[in-house]
Amino acid sequence: MAYEIPPETVQFIDREAEQARIFRAVAEWSGGSRPLCVALRGLGGTGKTELAFRLARTLRERYPDQVLYVDLDDLRRDGVVEVADALGDLLRSLGVGRDWMGQTFKARCKQYWTQTDGKRLIVVIDNARYGSEVVPLLPASGAGLAIVTSHGPLYDLEDGAAVDVVLDPLDDRYAMELLRRAVDDARLVAEPDAAASLLRLCSGLPAALHVAARWLRKHRRRSLSHLLADLTTELHGKGLPMVERVWDAAYRGLGPGAARLYRLLAVVPGPSFTPAVAAAALGCDRDGADAALEELEAAGLLDDRDVLNTKDDRKRLPELLRAHAARRAREDGGDEERAEARQRIVRWYVRQAQRADAVVAGGRMTFATLFPAVDGVPDVPFRNAADDAGRTGSAAGWLHVERHALYACVRLAYAHGLDAEAWALCEPLWTHHLDHPGSAETIEVFRTGVAAAQRAGHLPALVRMRCQLARALWESGRMEEAAREVEQALSAAPSLGESGKERKLRASVVEFRGMLHSAQGDWAAAAPDFEMSCRMHREIANAYGVMLLTYRLGEALAALGDLERAATVLEQAHAEAAGLERERMTARTGFALGGVLHRLGRSAEARRLYTAALTSARRRGSDHDEARILDALAALAEETGNPAEARRHREAAHAIRTRNSAV
């Protein structure tokens, strides 16, 4: 009896749910003369082959006649398997001698059917790419089991697989458990940040984790941080042993369009991307991008899990696959191919962010003109502002979901001399920052925007970028750095021109000085700046600026204890914001007014304003605003004798802060 499965490995983790599903299918199978076919698919390195072996070992007693194995990649030449050769290997394992072996494919099929008829056997078919390669290798026995591994779905597998199992990369918990089983090393506990980076490098791939474990065993004296840098260089430069061969073979089997997209994905910014981004990389329409993506998925060169729950057909290229794509790009692409794709991607992202900003923030002050559409590449279909509800599909939601890609685009643009693109992208990122403050990455990005505007010689953009950077800095408690940025903006402001927009910018710089004073707790210094800025906006008939600075002045008066005047000023600002149909400012002026009315004992009016502001914050997806409004509602409920309501509001606010790691 042939038994062609290697001994069990010491380390195997997770996959309990997948195994339970398969064992249940085995117990319930009654397929007549057809064998049960289990298809295991996933990225190279996810452990498909090892799981197939584990299943075969576990089920050996149920299938006592034979346990056979064939690796189709061993027989593949120029992407094609001679299935007759695979049949020959299986027939030899079944005891058919060379002299008796059929000479044609058809003859070998008949021999294989005869040899497997009625037998309780397992056939493991590894590294299949097409269903047409698998069908002739299925045993002719309803009492048999075929376990097939592939990188992508086998759409042409006749009648499909009875059990189709997708193996995702391991999540961090299981990845760390596998690593610790493979190597008992105190550095994994002593250096948690480096350990987390090591898990990200390995991308949840068991094959990569085993390589990491070998490095840890080999280099016992080095710090984990030092070792991580060397391992990153090694894996990015050379790839994973064994898996590299699999990925190379999958790449060589791609058509020209899909192979080009795979190479270009190495320059796509951010951890994930949509089909529209793929179209931008290729410079083609959505149909062309979809065709290339389908081919990459079938080849097992993409992770298509919806890990962000965005429901926008988002794809991921794990770090090690991205490094493989970069190696292929260096060898098979060229600098010009990558540079053109990089420019298309960055400009497409700038345009979409500008369009989203226009929906979310309306006609606020910006200095970059709308970038033209990328030839042939579709725009994201944002909803109108009135319908801009929820996180997914809305303009505000798009900015939030794509924020990491947008941050990366700013860095990418600046690194390659695309200065106009770099600072232009910081303008819509400002709108996102207003709803989602507190990100350290925002400071880095706005600092890059300052450098880009300075290198481009665009004075208005430079002044604006310095103000934006200053606010991000003082919100992070970095007051001295913020003050330096505001001072430099004030020094440059007199050199601005006399256009309406540049006069508006001069007024804005004074406003930012007042905001810095308020952040420092010096409301007495802030109030005159807000009044001055308001006068400057009124002189140029900027209704939005007048409303905004009226709101700022009302906040300053409230902080100084002049509540009656503060209420009057904030009522004016609230009415002006509503008249201008500016949702964010209507909500924020309403919340500020509610706070003053609450302090004046006008609880019912305060509750109404708080509730309206809460509805707006949730519609805009602003967790920061939502949490502080819930805090205010909790305090109001407590004071008005509703402790249960207060507790609900506090719990909701705590959940938001926990979700955003702000607790």
Secondary structure as the mmCIF struct_conf table of DSSP 4:
data_model
#
loop_
_struct_conf.conf_type_id
_struct_conf.id
_struct_conf.beg_label_comp_id
_struct_conf.beg_label_asym_id
_struct_conf.beg_label_seq_id
_struct_conf.end_label_comp_id
_struct_conf.end_label_asym_id
_struct_conf.end_label_seq_id
STRN STRN1 TYR A 3 TYR A 3
HELX_LH_PP_P HELX_LH_PP_P1 PRO A 6 THR A 9
BEND BEND1 VAL A 10 VAL A 10
HELX_RH_AL_P HELX_RH_AL_P1 GLU A 16 GLU A 28
TURN_TY1_P TURN_TY1_P1 GLY A 32 SER A 33
BEND BEND2 ARG A 34 ARG A 34
HELX_LH_PP_P HELX_LH_PP_P2 PRO A 35 PRO A 35
STRN STRN2 LEU A 36 ARG A 41
BEND BEND3 LEU A 43 LEU A 43
TURN_TY1_P TURN_TY1_P2 GLY A 44 GLY A 45
BEND BEND4 THR A 46 GLY A 47
HELX_RH_AL_P HELX_RH_AL_P2 LYS A 48 THR A 58
TURN_TY1_P TURN_TY1_P3 LEU A 59 ARG A 62
BEND BEND5 TYR A 63 TYR A 63
BEND BEND6 ASP A 65 ASP A 65
STRN STRN3 GLN A 66 ASP A 71
HELX_RH_3T_P HELX_RH_3T_P1 LEU A 72 LEU A 75
STRN STRN4 ARG A 76 ARG A 77
TURN_TY1_P TURN_TY1_P4 ASP A 78 GLY A 79
STRN STRN5 VAL A 80 VAL A 81
HELX_RH_AL_P HELX_RH_AL_P3 VAL A 83 SER A 93
TURN_TY1_P TURN_TY1_P5 LEU A 94 GLY A 95
HELX_RH_3T_P HELX_RH_3T_P2 ARG A 98 TRP A 100
BEND BEND7 MET A 101 MET A 101
BEND BEND8 GLN A 103 THR A 104
HELX_RH_AL_P HELX_RH_AL_P4 PHE A 105 THR A 116
TURN_TY1_P TURN_TY1_P6 ASP A 117 GLY A 118
STRN STRN6 LEU A 121 ALA A 128
HELX_RH_AL_P HELX_RH_AL_P5 GLY A 131 VAL A 134
HELX_RH_3T_P HELX_RH_3T_P3 VAL A 135 LEU A 137
BEND BEND9 LEU A 138 LEU A 138
BEND BEND10 ALA A 140 ALA A 140
TURN_TY1_P TURN_TY1_P7 GLY A 142 ALA A 143
STRN STRN7 LEU A 145 SER A 150
BEND BEND11 HIS A 151 GLY A 152
TURN_TY1_P TURN_TY1_P8 TYR A 155 ASP A 156
BEND BEND12 LEU A 157 LEU A 157
TURN_TY1_P TURN_TY1_P9 GLU A 158 ASP A 159
BEND BEND13 ALA A 162 ALA A 162
STRN STRN8 VAL A 163 VAL A 166
HELX_LH_PP_P HELX_LH_PP_P3 ASP A 168 ASP A 171
HELX_RH_AL_P HELX_RH_AL_P6 ASP A 172 ALA A 182
TURN_TY1_P TURN_TY1_P10 ALA A 186 ALA A 186
HELX_RH_AL_P HELX_RH_AL_P7 ARG A 187 ALA A 190
HELX_RH_AL_P HELX_RH_AL_P8 PRO A 192 CYS A 202
TURN_TY1_P TURN_TY1_P11 SER A 203 GLY A 204
HELX_RH_AL_P HELX_RH_AL_P9 PRO A 206 LYS A 218
BEND BEND14 ARG A 221 ARG A 222
HELX_RH_AL_P HELX_RH_AL_P10 LEU A 224 LYS A 238
TURN_TY1_P TURN_TY1_P12 PRO A 241 MET A 242
HELX_RH_AL_P HELX_RH_AL_P11 VAL A 243 ARG A 252
TURN_TY1_P TURN_TY1_P13 GLY A 253 GLY A 253
BEND BEND15 LEU A 254 LEU A 254
HELX_RH_AL_P HELX_RH_AL_P12 PRO A 256 LEU A 264
HELX_RH_3T_P HELX_RH_3T_P4 LEU A 265 VAL A 267
BEND BEND16 GLY A 270 PRO A 271
STRN STRN9 SER A 272 PHE A 273
HELX_RH_AL_P HELX_RH_AL_P13 PRO A 275 LEU A 282
TURN_TY1_P TURN_TY1_P14 GLY A 283 GLY A 283
BEND BEND17 CYS A 284 CYS A 284
HELX_RH_AL_P HELX_RH_AL_P14 ARG A 286 ALA A 298
TURN_TY1_P TURN_TY1_P15 ALA A 299 GLY A 300
STRN STRN10 ASP A 303 ASP A 303
TURN_TY1_P TURN_TY1_P16 VAL A 307 LEU A 308
BEND BEND18 ASP A 312 ASP A 312
STRN STRN11 LYS A 315 ARG A 316
HELX_RH_AL_P HELX_RH_AL_P15 GLU A 319 ASP A 332
BEND BEND19 GLY A 333 GLY A 333
HELX_RH_AL_P HELX_RH_AL_P16 ASP A 335 ALA A 361
BEND BEND20 GLY A 363 GLY A 363
BEND BEND21 ALA A 368 ALA A 368
HELX_LH_PP_P HELX_LH_PP_P4 THR A 369 VAL A 374
TURN_TY1_P TURN_TY1_P17 ASP A 375 GLY A 376
HELX_LH_PP_P HELX_LH_PP_P5 VAL A 377 VAL A 380
HELX_LH_PP_P HELX_LH_PP_P6 PHE A 382 ASN A 384
HELX_RH_3T_P HELX_RH_3T_P5 ALA A 385 ASP A 387
BEND BEND22 GLY A 390 SER A 394
HELX_RH_AL_P HELX_RH_AL_P17 ALA A 395 VAL A 401
TURN_TY1_P TURN_TY1_P18 GLU A 402 GLU A 402
HELX_RH_AL_P HELX_RH_AL_P18 ARG A 403 ALA A 415
TURN_TY1_P TURN_TY1_P19 HIS A 416 GLY A 417
HELX_RH_AL_P HELX_RH_AL_P19 ASP A 419 ASP A 435
BEND BEND23 HIS A 436 HIS A 436
HELX_RH_AL_P HELX_RH_AL_P20 ALA A 440 ALA A 456
TURN_TY1_P TURN_TY1_P20 GLY A 457 GLY A 457
HELX_RH_AL_P HELX_RH_AL_P21 LEU A 459 GLU A 475
TURN_TY1_P TURN_TY1_P21 SER A 476 GLY A 477
HELX_RH_AL_P HELX_RH_AL_P22 MET A 479 ALA A 492
HELX_RH_3T_P HELX_RH_3T_P6 ALA A 493 SER A 495
BEND BEND24 LEU A 496 LEU A 496
BEND BEND25 GLU A 498 SER A 499
HELX_RH_AL_P HELX_RH_AL_P23 GLY A 500 ALA A 519
TURN_TY1_P TURN_TY1_P22 GLN A 520 GLY A 521
HELX_RH_AL_P HELX_RH_AL_P24 TRP A 523 GLU A 539
TURN_TY1_P TURN_TY1_P23 ILE A 540 ALA A 541
HELX_RH_AL_P HELX_RH_AL_P25 ALA A 543 ALA A 559
TURN_TY1_P TURN_TY1_P24 LEU A 560 GLY A 561
HELX_RH_AL_P HELX_RH_AL_P26 LEU A 563 GLY A 579
TURN_TY1_P TURN_TY1_P25 LEU A 580 GLU A 581
HELX_RH_AL_P HELX_RH_AL_P27 GLU A 583 ARG A 599
TURN_TY1_P TURN_TY1_P26 LEU A 600 GLY A 601
HELX_RH_AL_P HELX_RH_AL_P28 SER A 603 ARG A 620
TURN_TY1_P TURN_TY1_P27 GLY A 621 GLY A 621
HELX_RH_AL_P HELX_RH_AL_P29 ASP A 623 GLU A 639
TURN_TY1_P TURN_TY1_P28 THR A 640 GLY A 641
HELX_RH_AL_P HELX_RH_AL_P30 PRO A 643 ARG A 659
TURN_TY1_P TURN_TY1_P29 ASN A 660 SER A 661
#
